[in-house]
Amino acid sequence: MSHMNNLKTFALVTMIAIGLFAHSKTAHAAGSETILVAGGCFWCVEADFESVKGVKDAVSGFAGGKTANPTYKQVTSGGTGHYEAVQITFDPAVVSRDSILALFFRSIDPTDAGGQFCDRGASYRSAIFPNGPDQKAAAERAKAAAQVDLGQTVVTPILGPAKFYPADAYHQNYYKSSERLAVSSVGIGVKKSVAYKRYRNGCGRDQRVKQLWGAAAPFTH
């Protein structure tokens, strides 16, 4: 009988543990939201948002086009319809959706419909791809507020939901990678992190954002 009671107690404890684990997994999932944006070079958008408290992850990739599983070369060559995009996962209990979108508008040039900074062409345009009516309403509020604060017409479109295709590993965390590049447009044998900084400065991203937003620019270096 004692042995049977011990088995029952063990089974009960196991069931409680499994239930608590499942609850923890559910609670963790409920504490995340994902939003998809395009703001020119995805290395820069990823770097900016991974510095925001409450952002769990920012993944570089492509969205908005019709080509399935596109490569970087395909997208930058044109014809796929894809934007360079970043999927941002954040904890709404730490940073709100409205804050993420406000930061996004103030990290780009939302007056430019032809690309972003030195990067020109369709794949470098800015956009927001809201997932559902709540995100769409938040994006519309953020766009309207940005236009008022900027005092200029904001042309960044709010599009429909889009399938996101992550870029290959070479492009993830580029801004902080210590991997060395044999040859690049900004030097030979330099680390990706160094090449990124040289590219960002040479492209004039921060300079233009400061010119537009002044003290409201959150990520300028």
N, C-alpha and C positions, 0 to 999 in steps of 0.2 A: 504493500500500500504506500509506504514511504517512497519507494522508487517511482511508483506511478504519479504521486503528487509532485515529485521533483521533475518528472517529465512534463507534466502539465504546466508547472511554473516556468520551466525553460521555454516551452512552446509559447506561453503568454508573453514572456519577456522578448522573445524573438519577434513575435507579431507586432509588439509595441515599437521595437527598434525599427522594423521594416516600415511601419506606418510613419514614424518620425522622420525616417530617411526620405520617404516619398513626399511628405509634407515639406521637408526642407528643399527638395528638388523643385517642387511646385512653387514654393515661395520665392526661390531664386529666379525661376523663369518669370514669375510675375513681377519681379523687381528689375526687369530689363525692357527696354524699348529700342527698336532699330529704326533709323531714318536714313534715307538715301539722298545724297546731294552731289552735285557736280560743280566744281569751282576752279576749273583749269587743271593745272598739273596735280595729279592725285597724290604725288609725294608730299606736296606742300599742305594739302588739305588734311591728309593723314597726320602729318607732323603737328599741325596746329591743334587738331582736336584730341590727339592723344595726350596733350598737355592740360586738358580741361578736367578738373576734379569731377568725378562722377561718370566720366566716360570710361567704359570698360574695354572697348576695342574700336579701332578704326581700320578698315580693310580697303585697300586700293583695288579698283577693278573697273568694270565697264557696265553701262546701262543705257537703255533708251533706244537701242537699235533692233534690227531683225536678225542679225547673224548670230547663230548659237555658238557659244564657247569661242568667242573671237580671240585672236592673239593681239598682242600690243602692236605688232607691225601692221596687221590688218586694220586696226582701228585708226592708227595715226596716218595710214596711207589714204584713208577716206573710203566712203562707199558703204560702210557697215551701218551707218546711222547712230552708232554708239557715241556716248560721251565718256570721257575719263570721269569716273565717279568714285565716291567713297561711302561705304556703308558704316554708319556710326552707331554703335551700341552703347547705351547709357542707362544709368539708374535714375529714374524719375524722382526718387526720394532724395537724391543728392543734387541733381541739376535738371531743371525742367525742360520740356520740349520747346517752350517759348524761348528759353535762354539759349538753347542750342541753335535755334533758327536765327535769333538776333545776332549771335556770334558769327554765324555763317555769313550773313549779309555784310557784316562789318569786317570780314576777312577777304572779301573779293571786290572786284569792280563791277557792281551790278548795273552800271550804265553802258557796258560794252557788250554788244550782241554778236561780235565777230570772233570771240575768243577771250583769253585772259592774259593781260600783260604782254610778254614777248611771244607767247604761244598763240598762234592764229589758226583758225579753221574750226570746222564743225565739232571735232572731238574735244576741243578745249572750251566750248561754250559753258556758261553757268546754267544751272537748272535745279529744281527740287522735284523729287518724285515721291509725293506723299502716298502713304499706304493707309487709305481709309479716310472717311470724312473728318475725323478729329485732327489728323495731321494736315489735311488740306486746309481746314479752317485756320489752324495755327500758322501755316505757311502764308496764307493770305493776310493774316494780321501782321506777321513779321515783315512782309513785303510792303504793306501800306505804311507801317511805322518807319521802315528804312527810307522810303520815299520822302516822308515828311521830314525826317531828321537830316537827310542828305540835301533836300531841296532841289533834287533833280529826278528825272524820269528813271525809274528802275525797270529794266527790260528783262531781268532774269525770269524765265517762265516757270509757272507751277504746272507741271505736267501730270499725267496719270501714273498709277503704279507701274513699276518696271521690274523686269527680271534682272537680277544682279549677277554678273559673272566675275568672280575674283580674278585678278591678274596673277601671273605666275609668281613663284617665290622670289625671283630676282627683284621684283618691284615692291615687295612688302618690306616695311621698316627701312626703306632705302636711306632715309634721313639720319639714321643712327647706326647704320651697318659699318663694321670695320673691314669688310671685304674690300680688297683692292681691285681697281679697274686697270687692265693692261693699257688701254688707250681710251681716252674720253675727250670730249670737246673742251674740257676745262683742265686737262693735264694728263700726264702719263704716270701710271702706277699710284694714283692717289686713292685714298679710301673713299667709299661711296659717301660717307658722311661729309667729307671735305668737298667732294664733287657737288653734293647737294647744296651746300652753303654757297659755293661759288656760282652755281647755276641760279639759285634763288636771288642772290644779289645782282648778278648780271642781267637777269630777266626783269628787274625793276619791280618785283611784286610788292615788297614792303614800302618802297618809295611811293608807289602809286596809291596804295591803301592809306598811307599816312596823309597823302595829299587830299584824298577824298574825305577821310573820317577823322583825321586829327587825333585827339586824345581818346576818341571812342574806338580806335583801332586796337583790337585785343591781342594780336599775335605778332606785331611788327618787331623786328629784331634790331 
